[in-house]
């Protein structure tokens, strides 16, 4: 498969996932405000600013807006074309990547993605947002989930499919860590809090809702919301499809399907790094996470996920010239691992 095709399939999938994640966190934050109606300007800024910080776009936001008001933050996250992580930009980038590999995706994927793109570029999108942000965000989330289902049901599960899966699960794992990091300021630098207030419990339940994890969490823990249990569920659950461990396992599985290398072996740095990270998550504990410090742990986790993505790019998209002697050495090293 051509490297440009790999690149477009990978980023199309990542941007679709990013749009949905942004829609969920904006929706949950707006819903949370309904339970916090008596906040002054400073409290509202403290409520919205962690979301911008979690996306890593605070410098760009500060350049575009003088103050972190609800209107400014939602405009920045939903519609602003200069924000590379806004819903508008994410869908536009997903469509552009899909257009470049139109012959590699199904007509059903193209039609749904194009429909969402045209909706976001229409006056109806603004009208719906002004009338009901909830309905607007529900439409974005529903379309993103529909694209995931359409891809599963209509795309041949071959090499291209696994690049799409790798992009989706890498993005999903990264976004879960960023959503979880939104509430780190309420925690000690290291260790878990002895007790939490009712307001803190409400905000940690909002973290779960931002990851579409509230119902799944309640099935295991009931209504008992604590930072330790939330972090353990979103980081280390082996069964919840948005936990970091689950996503890294699926990412590792797709990478090995692409190369044909079995588990506990690797043929490139992407497989080595994903396998190592998966082992750390499989054998790690939530006590170790909080002993390290949740914020620092999540920063390190995001760095490791980024390294997997960079290694994928070097292995499959950026292809430097390799001499015959270098190729022989690579093959010999791979055979020694068998």
Backbone torsions as a table, in degrees:
resi	resn	phi	psi	omega
1	UNK	NA	136.2	-178.8
2	UNK	-64.1	143.8	-177.0
3	UNK	-63.3	-33.7	178.8
4	UNK	-66.9	-33.3	177.0
5	UNK	-68.9	-44.8	176.4
6	UNK	-56.0	-46.7	-177.9
7	UNK	-60.5	-43.4	-177.9
8	UNK	-70.3	-42.1	178.0
9	UNK	-63.2	-42.8	-179.5
10	UNK	-61.7	-47.8	-176.6
11	UNK	-78.1	-29.8	173.2
12	UNK	-57.1	-46.9	-179.1
13	UNK	-65.9	-41.4	179.9
14	UNK	-63.6	-43.7	-176.9
15	UNK	-69.2	-35.0	175.2
16	UNK	-62.0	-44.8	178.5
17	UNK	-64.0	-39.3	-178.6
18	UNK	-65.3	-40.9	179.0
19	UNK	-60.6	-43.6	-179.8
20	UNK	-65.6	-42.8	179.6
21	UNK	-62.1	-42.4	178.3
22	UNK	-63.7	-41.2	178.3
23	UNK	-61.8	-39.9	-178.5
24	UNK	-68.0	-42.4	-177.0
25	UNK	-71.6	-34.8	175.7
26	UNK	-67.1	-43.6	179.7
27	UNK	-60.5	-47.4	-178.5
28	UNK	-64.6	-39.5	-179.9
29	UNK	-65.6	-40.6	177.3
30	UNK	-65.0	-39.6	178.1
31	UNK	-65.9	-37.4	-179.9
32	UNK	-64.7	-33.5	179.5
33	UNK	-63.5	-25.6	178.4
34	UNK	-64.7	-25.5	177.9
35	UNK	-93.6	2.6	-178.7
36	UNK	-136.2	64.5	-169.8
37	UNK	-82.9	-12.2	-173.5
38	UNK	-111.1	49.7	180.0
39	UNK	-99.0	138.4	175.0
40	UNK	-82.8	-178.9	-175.0
41	UNK	-61.3	-41.2	-179.6
42	UNK	-64.6	-40.1	178.8
43	UNK	-68.7	-36.6	177.5
44	UNK	-65.7	-39.7	176.6
45	UNK	-62.4	-43.8	178.3
46	UNK	-64.9	-26.6	179.3
47	UNK	-74.8	-40.1	-174.2
48	UNK	-90.7	-34.3	-171.0
49	UNK	-61.5	-37.4	178.7
50	UNK	-58.1	-28.1	178.6
51	UNK	-67.6	-42.7	177.2
52	UNK	-64.7	-41.9	179.9
53	UNK	-64.2	-36.4	-179.3
54	UNK	-65.4	-31.1	178.8
55	UNK	-82.9	-10.3	-179.7
56	UNK	78.2	19.0	-174.9
57	UNK	-111.6	22.1	-175.3
58	UNK	-64.3	-34.2	179.7
59	UNK	-65.6	-44.8	177.8
60	UNK	-64.6	-41.8	180.0
61	UNK	-62.4	-43.8	-179.0
62	UNK	-63.7	-31.6	178.3
63	UNK	-72.6	-31.1	-175.3
64	UNK	-92.4	-29.0	-174.8
65	UNK	-133.3	139.3	-179.1
66	UNK	-77.3	-20.0	-172.3
67	UNK	-149.6	145.1	-178.5
68	UNK	-86.4	69.9	174.4
69	UNK	-85.4	166.1	178.8
70	UNK	-59.9	-42.3	179.8
71	UNK	-63.5	-44.3	-178.0
72	UNK	-64.5	-44.8	-177.0
73	UNK	-67.2	-45.0	-179.5
74	UNK	-66.8	-38.5	176.4
75	UNK	-61.8	-42.3	-179.9
76	UNK	-64.9	-41.9	-175.7
77	UNK	-82.5	-23.9	-174.5
78	UNK	-100.9	-51.7	-167.7
79	UNK	-113.8	-18.7	-167.8
80	UNK	-67.3	121.4	-176.7
81	UNK	-71.6	-19.0	179.5
82	UNK	-84.4	-14.0	177.2
83	UNK	-84.2	113.5	-176.9
84	UNK	-66.8	-12.1	-178.9
85	UNK	-110.3	6.8	178.2
86	UNK	-69.8	160.7	178.3
87	UNK	-60.6	-44.6	-179.4
88	UNK	-57.7	-50.0	-178.1
89	UNK	-67.7	-40.5	-178.9
90	UNK	-61.0	-44.7	179.7
91	UNK	-67.7	-39.4	178.7
92	UNK	-63.2	-41.9	179.0
93	UNK	-68.5	-38.1	176.9
94	UNK	-61.9	-44.1	179.9
95	UNK	-65.7	-39.8	-179.8
96	UNK	-63.9	-41.7	177.3
97	UNK	-66.5	-37.6	177.1
98	UNK	-65.3	-38.4	179.4
99	UNK	-62.2	-35.9	-177.9
100	UNK	-71.4	-19.5	178.7
101	UNK	-126.4	40.8	-176.5
102	UNK	-54.7	-34.1	-178.4
103	UNK	-79.3	-6.5	-178.1
104	UNK	-102.3	-9.0	179.3
105	UNK	-117.0	164.9	-177.5
106	UNK	-83.3	159.4	179.9
107	UNK	-63.3	-31.5	179.8
108	UNK	-64.4	-41.1	177.5
109	UNK	-63.8	-47.6	-177.8
110	UNK	-61.8	-43.0	-177.6
111	UNK	-64.0	-43.8	-179.0
112	UNK	-70.0	-41.8	179.0
113	UNK	-65.9	-40.1	177.6
114	UNK	-65.9	-38.3	177.8
115	UNK	-62.0	-44.2	179.3
116	UNK	-64.8	-41.5	178.9
117	UNK	-61.6	-47.1	-179.4
118	UNK	-65.1	-35.9	177.0
119	UNK	-62.2	-47.3	-177.4
120	UNK	-65.9	-24.6	179.2
121	UNK	-92.1	2.6	-177.4
122	UNK	-100.0	163.1	175.7
123	UNK	-66.7	-24.3	-179.8
124	UNK	-63.0	-32.1	179.7
125	UNK	-63.4	-46.4	178.7
126	UNK	-64.6	-41.3	178.9
127	UNK	-61.4	-44.0	-179.6
128	UNK	-67.1	-40.1	178.4
129	UNK	-61.8	-45.4	180.0
130	UNK	-65.6	-35.1	-177.9
131	UNK	-80.7	-42.1	-176.7
132	UNK	-156.8	92.9	176.9
133	UNK	-56.1	-34.4	179.2
134	UNK	-59.8	-48.7	-179.3
135	UNK	-65.4	-37.8	177.6
136	UNK	-60.7	-50.0	-177.6
137	UNK	-68.3	-33.6	176.0
138	UNK	-62.5	-38.5	-179.9
139	UNK	-66.2	-40.9	177.8
140	UNK	-64.5	-45.9	-179.5
141	UNK	-64.1	-43.2	-179.8
142	UNK	-63.0	-41.2	-179.9
143	UNK	-67.0	-40.6	178.4
144	UNK	-63.1	-44.2	178.5
145	UNK	-66.6	-35.6	177.0
146	UNK	-63.7	-38.5	177.8
147	UNK	-64.0	-38.5	176.9
148	UNK	-63.0	-44.5	179.3
149	UNK	-67.4	-40.0	178.8
150	UNK	-62.9	-43.2	179.5
151	UNK	-61.1	-43.4	-179.5
152	UNK	-63.2	-37.0	-172.7
153	UNK	-89.2	-18.2	-172.7
154	UNK	-120.7	-15.9	-177.4
155	UNK	-94.0	135.6	173.9
156	UNK	-62.7	132.8	-176.5
157	UNK	-83.5	70.2	-178.7
158	UNK	-113.1	-155.6	-177.6
159	UNK	-58.8	-45.5	179.8
160	UNK	-60.8	-40.7	177.6
161	UNK	-59.4	-42.5	-177.8
162	UNK	-70.4	-29.1	172.2
163	UNK	-67.4	-37.7	175.5
164	UNK	-64.0	-42.7	178.7
165	UNK	-63.6	-42.3	179.5
166	UNK	-60.1	-44.2	178.2
167	UNK	-63.0	-43.9	-179.1
168	UNK	-61.8	-49.3	-174.6
169	UNK	-75.9	-29.0	174.1
170	UNK	-66.7	-44.5	177.7
171	UNK	-64.5	-42.4	-177.9
172	UNK	-64.5	-43.6	178.3
173	UNK	-61.3	-45.0	-179.9
174	UNK	-62.3	-43.3	-178.8
175	UNK	-67.6	-35.3	177.2
176	UNK	-62.7	-41.6	178.0
177	UNK	-64.6	-37.4	-178.3
178	UNK	-70.8	-39.0	177.1
179	UNK	-65.9	-42.6	179.3
180	UNK	-64.2	-31.5	-177.7
181	UNK	-75.4	-13.3	-177.8
182	UNK	-58.8	-34.3	-174.7
183	UNK	-101.8	14.8	-175.1
184	UNK	-66.8	-24.7	-177.3
185	UNK	-64.6	-20.8	179.8
186	UNK	-84.2	0.2	-176.2
187	UNK	-108.8	158.4	169.6
188	UNK	-62.3	158.2	178.9
189	UNK	-58.4	-42.2	175.3
190	UNK	-133.9	147.8	-178.7
191	UNK	86.0	166.9	-179.1
192	UNK	-98.0	150.1	178.4
193	UNK	-68.4	145.1	179.6
194	UNK	-67.7	-42.6	178.2
195	UNK	-140.4	161.5	175.0
196	UNK	-132.1	152.9	-179.8
197	UNK	-80.5	171.1	177.7
198	UNK	-64.8	-35.8	177.5
199	UNK	-64.9	-42.3	177.5
200	UNK	-62.1	-41.8	179.5
201	UNK	-62.0	-38.5	178.5
202	UNK	-64.9	-40.6	-179.2
203	UNK	-70.8	-35.2	177.4
204	UNK	-71.6	-31.4	173.9
205	UNK	-67.8	-30.9	176.4
206	UNK	-67.0	-34.3	175.0
207	UNK	-60.0	-43.9	178.1
208	UNK	-62.6	-43.4	179.6
209	UNK	-64.7	-35.0	178.4
210	UNK	-64.3	-23.6	177.4
211	UNK	-102.4	14.4	-175.7
212	UNK	51.1	40.6	-173.4
213	UNK	-115.2	0.5	-172.8
214	UNK	-63.3	-48.5	-178.7
215	UNK	-65.7	-42.5	179.0
216	UNK	-64.7	-39.7	178.5
217	UNK	-63.0	-43.7	-179.0
218	UNK	-62.9	-31.7	178.1
219	UNK	-61.1	-27.5	-177.4
220	UNK	-100.4	-43.8	-172.3
221	UNK	-112.2	-1.1	-176.1
222	UNK	66.8	-141.7	-179.6
223	UNK	-93.6	9.6	-178.6
224	UNK	-80.4	99.5	-177.3
225	UNK	-102.9	122.4	175.7
226	UNK	-142.5	151.9	179.6
227	UNK	-56.3	-38.5	-178.0
228	UNK	-65.2	-47.0	-178.3
229	UNK	-69.2	-37.2	178.2
230	UNK	-65.0	-46.4	-179.6
231	UNK	-63.7	-41.8	179.5
232	UNK	-62.4	-40.5	-178.4
233	UNK	-67.5	-45.1	-175.4
234	UNK	-79.2	-21.6	-179.9
235	UNK	-98.0	-44.0	-164.4
236	UNK	-115.6	-1.7	179.0
237	UNK	-62.8	132.7	179.5
238	UNK	-89.4	-7.5	-175.1
239	UNK	-115.7	-21.9	-177.8
240	UNK	-81.5	125.1	-170.0
241	UNK	-71.1	-2.4	175.3
242	UNK	-113.7	3.3	175.8
243	UNK	-71.5	154.2	-178.4
244	UNK	-63.7	-41.1	-179.8
245	UNK	-61.3	-45.9	179.7
246	UNK	-60.6	-45.1	-178.1
247	UNK	-64.3	-41.9	-179.5
248	UNK	-67.6	-34.7	177.1
249	UNK	-64.5	-42.7	178.1
250	UNK	-68.4	-38.2	176.0
251	UNK	-60.4	-47.7	-179.8
252	UNK	-62.5	-39.8	178.7
253	UNK	-61.9	-43.5	-179.8
254	UNK	-67.2	-40.7	178.9
255	UNK	-60.3	-39.2	-178.5
256	UNK	-76.8	-26.7	172.5
257	UNK	-70.5	-31.9	178.3
258	UNK	-66.6	-45.8	-175.5
259	UNK	-91.1	-21.3	-176.2
260	UNK	83.0	10.2	-179.5
261	UNK	-84.9	133.0	-179.3
262	UNK	-72.8	169.8	177.7
263	UNK	-60.4	151.7	-179.4
264	UNK	65.9	16.6	171.6
265	UNK	-133.1	162.3	176.1
266	UNK	-151.6	149.7	178.3
267	UNK	-116.9	-6.6	176.8
268	UNK	-153.5	172.2	-175.8
269	UNK	-65.9	-31.3	179.8
270	UNK	-62.0	-45.4	178.5
271	UNK	-67.1	-38.5	178.7
272	UNK	-63.2	-46.1	-177.2
273	UNK	-70.6	-39.5	179.1
274	UNK	-67.8	-40.0	178.1
275	UNK	-64.4	-40.5	179.1
276	UNK	-66.0	-43.9	179.5
277	UNK	-65.1	-39.7	178.1
278	UNK	-61.2	-42.9	178.9
279	UNK	-62.5	-40.0	178.9
280	UNK	-62.7	-39.7	-180.0
281	UNK	-73.4	-37.2	179.9
282	UNK	-66.1	-37.1	-175.1
283	UNK	-106.0	3.3	177.2
284	UNK	-84.3	163.1	177.7
285	UNK	-127.3	158.4	-179.9
286	UNK	-69.0	-27.9	176.0
287	UNK	-63.0	-38.8	177.3
288	UNK	-66.5	-35.8	178.7
289	UNK	-61.2	-49.4	-177.3
290	UNK	-74.8	-28.5	174.6
291	UNK	-64.8	-34.9	177.4
292	UNK	-74.7	-28.7	-173.6
293	UNK	105.0	118.2	-172.9
294	UNK	-58.0	-46.0	-177.6
295	UNK	-62.3	-46.5	179.9
296	UNK	-65.4	-38.0	178.3
297	UNK	-62.8	-43.5	-179.0
298	UNK	-68.1	-38.0	176.2
299	UNK	-60.1	-44.0	-179.9
300	UNK	-66.5	-38.2	179.1
301	UNK	-64.7	-42.1	177.1
302	UNK	-63.0	-38.0	177.6
303	UNK	-63.3	-42.3	-179.8
304	UNK	-66.8	-39.5	176.8
305	UNK	-64.3	-40.8	176.7
306	UNK	-62.7	-35.7	178.3
307	UNK	-67.3	-35.8	175.8
308	UNK	-63.3	-44.8	178.5
309	UNK	-61.5	-41.9	178.8
310	UNK	-65.3	-38.6	179.0
311	UNK	-67.3	-35.7	174.6
312	UNK	-61.5	-43.5	179.5
313	UNK	-60.4	-44.9	-179.1
314	UNK	-67.2	-33.0	-176.5
315	UNK	-78.8	-36.8	-169.5
316	UNK	-121.5	-21.0	-173.7
317	UNK	-109.1	-50.8	174.9
318	UNK	-90.9	111.2	-175.5
319	UNK	-113.1	95.7	177.4
320	UNK	-70.4	160.1	177.9
321	UNK	-66.3	131.8	179.3
322	UNK	-121.5	128.4	178.1
323	UNK	-75.8	165.7	178.9
324	UNK	-62.1	-37.7	179.5
325	UNK	-64.1	-41.7	178.0
326	UNK	-65.3	-40.1	179.3
327	UNK	-62.6	-40.0	178.6
328	UNK	-63.6	-42.5	178.9
329	UNK	-62.8	-41.9	177.9
330	UNK	-60.7	-45.4	-179.7
331	UNK	-64.3	-39.1	178.7
332	UNK	-64.3	-42.0	179.1
333	UNK	-64.0	-39.6	179.8
334	UNK	-65.1	-42.2	-179.5
335	UNK	-64.5	-33.1	179.2
336	UNK	-67.1	-23.1	179.3
337	UNK	-78.0	-19.3	-174.3
338	UNK	-71.3	NA	NA
